Amino acid sequence: MSAVLCVVCPKENAHSLVSLMPRNYCRCSSGNKLSSKLSFSSGVSAYSSAVANPSRSVQEWVHEVVLKQADLMREHRRKTAMDLEKPIENDRSTNWNRLNEAFERCREVTAEYAKTFYLGTLLMTPERQRAIWAIDVWCRRTDELVDGPNAIYITPKALEIWETRLNDLFEGQPYDVYDAALSYTISKYPVDIQLFKDMIEGMKLDLRKSRYENFDELYLYCYYVAGTVGLMSVPVMGIAPESKASIESVYNAALALGIANQLTNILRDVGEDAIRGRIYLPQDELAQAGLSDDDIFRGKVTDKWRSFMKGQIKRARMFYDEAEKGVSELNLTSRWAVWASLLLYRQILDAIEANDYNNFTKRAYVAKVQKLASLPVAYARALMRPSKLAKFELGW
Ligand SMILES: CC(C)=CCC/C(C)=C/CC/C(C)=C/CC/C(C)=C/COP(=O)(O)OP(=O)(O)O
């Protein structure tokens, strides 16, 4: 097997594993939990699936989701000769005034809440940008249910109602303008409902779970709440026609970016989460580092903490590295947005280091000037041509 990074083991460096391709098991000395079973009881789909076939690991399960998405995209390419670049206004059965208004409302939300990413989407074709805003808004609203001002009133039942709405909009029966925008989007792009359902599953998990036993559990959570977003984005952003990479490898990179972003988010917000009684860091890794929940609640930066954080940051960076391999394979017009958000989010890890690993009381952030400086870098990277190499030559 070609030399690739183990993105699971925080302490180790380059290993003999593609953890995102779970059939290749990690052979590194830290013995990660790739082959361990899901260990929390819930009604989640991954759990039931793992119970049905208990020898499968979490990452294998997620990898199968990736393969399914890649199949869907292939199938879509085969079935439709539809040119996604052509103006969608050609569709006569659509009420364009209402739909345009719906997309405009989505645009406003993305522009308000994800400023830099929004800027990046402006380079995309109008059809793609509208679709991305619609997806972004649905994900944001889903996240708001458990993270927003009304979060304390949200019960699993409320999430079930949200899921019913999701089913309805996939059936062409949207409840409101934002749903209408997504309903139209999913009718045009091969975006799988499972990804949306899995995201809701992540929110349900968040409601009932405040500790993660090991990286397997955390990885699954990260897939649910962020990996799904990456996978939803690929069909809309599109793969460059000249790309020689496999569809799976692009989906893998998108998944890796979602996971990397979520891990970064978790590392940045350790202090804030602790105030809410939540610890997303793997309990077994904390214990191995000689740390306990109490150390986190006390919030003292010690050498043990620094060393633990170094391992966590290293692992998050490995996921970014994995993601970077795929960005250049996306359609040219989609690359800037992805590079910009990747570079900016990745820099939060540098900011945690610059804060001497005090993520208890200091919020790591990227200064505005640094953000601005990253935009031309992202632009330059976006111009890089997708690999002309065959996938086996890339080691994917
Ligand atoms: C790499 C390839 C091939 C494609 C790109 C695929 C994409 C777009 C991946 C990104 C997925 C993504 C945006 C996941 C969400 C991650 C996340 C932690 C978002 C946090 O959002 P906010 O809560 O608004 O962030 P702040 O808390 O920082 O404001």
The ligand as an SDF file (V2000), in Angstrom:
LIG
                    3D

 29 28  0  0  0  0  0  0  0  0999 V2000
  -12.8490   19.1480   -0.0630 C   0  0  0  0  0  0  0  0  0  0  0  0
  -13.9430   18.8780   -1.0180 C   0  0  0  0  0  0  0  0  0  0  0  0
  -13.6620   17.9080   -2.0970 C   0  0  0  0  0  0  0  0  0  0  0  0
  -15.1540   19.4670   -0.9860 C   0  0  0  0  0  0  0  0  0  0  0  0
  -15.6030   20.4550    0.0100 C   0  0  0  0  0  0  0  0  0  0  0  0
  -16.7520   19.9670    0.8520 C   0  0  0  0  0  0  0  0  0  0  0  0
  -17.1090   20.9400    1.9390 C   0  0  0  0  0  0  0  0  0  0  0  0
  -17.7840   22.2070    1.5620 C   0  0  0  0  0  0  0  0  0  0  0  0
  -16.8120   20.6500    3.2410 C   0  0  0  0  0  0  0  0  0  0  0  0
  -17.1080   21.5340    4.3940 C   0  0  0  0  0  0  0  0  0  0  0  0
  -18.1740   20.9520    5.2650 C   0  0  0  0  0  0  0  0  0  0  0  0
  -18.5890   21.8930    6.3690 C   0  0  0  0  0  0  0  0  0  0  0  0
  -18.7770   23.3290    6.0560 C   0  0  0  0  0  0  0  0  0  0  0  0
  -18.8680   21.3880    7.5840 C   0  0  0  0  0  0  0  0  0  0  0  0
  -19.3300   22.1870    8.7250 C   0  0  0  0  0  0  0  0  0  0  0  0
  -18.1900   22.3690    9.6890 C   0  0  0  0  0  0  0  0  0  0  0  0
  -18.3560   23.2810   10.8540 C   0  0  0  0  0  0  0  0  0  0  0  0
  -17.6880   22.8800   12.0870 C   0  0  0  0  0  0  0  0  0  0  0  0
  -19.0340   24.4020   10.7830 C   0  0  0  0  0  0  0  0  0  0  0  0
  -19.1560   25.3180   11.9400 C   0  0  0  0  0  0  0  0  0  0  0  0
  -20.0170   26.2940   11.5330 O   0  0  0  0  0  0  0  0  0  0  0  0
  -20.3450   27.5060   12.4780 P   0  0  0  0  0  0  0  0  0  0  0  0
  -20.9890   27.0190   13.7370 O   0  0  0  0  0  0  0  0  0  0  0  0
  -21.0520   28.5290   11.6790 O   0  0  0  0  0  0  0  0  0  0  0  0
  -18.8740   27.9880   12.7940 O   0  0  0  0  0  0  0  0  0  0  0  0
  -18.3880   28.9770   13.9000 P   0  0  0  0  0  0  0  0  0  0  0  0
  -18.7740   28.3700   15.2310 O   0  0  0  0  0  0  0  0  0  0  0  0
  -16.9030   28.9870   13.6700 O   0  0  0  0  0  0  0  0  0  0  0  0
  -19.0420   30.2740   13.6230 O   0  0  0  0  0  0  0  0  0  0  0  0
  1  2  1  0
  2  3  1  0
  2  4  2  0
  4  5  1  0
  5  6  1  0
  6  7  1  0
  7  8  1  0
  7  9  2  0
  9 10  1  0
 10 11  1  0
 11 12  1  0
 12 13  1  0
 12 14  2  0
 14 15  1  0
 15 16  1  0
 16 17  1  0
 17 18  1  0
 17 19  2  0
 19 20  1  0
 20 21  1  0
 21 22  1  0
 22 23  2  0
 22 24  1  0
 22 25  1  0
 25 26  1  0
 26 27  2  0
 26 28  1  0
 26 29  1  0
M  END
$$$$
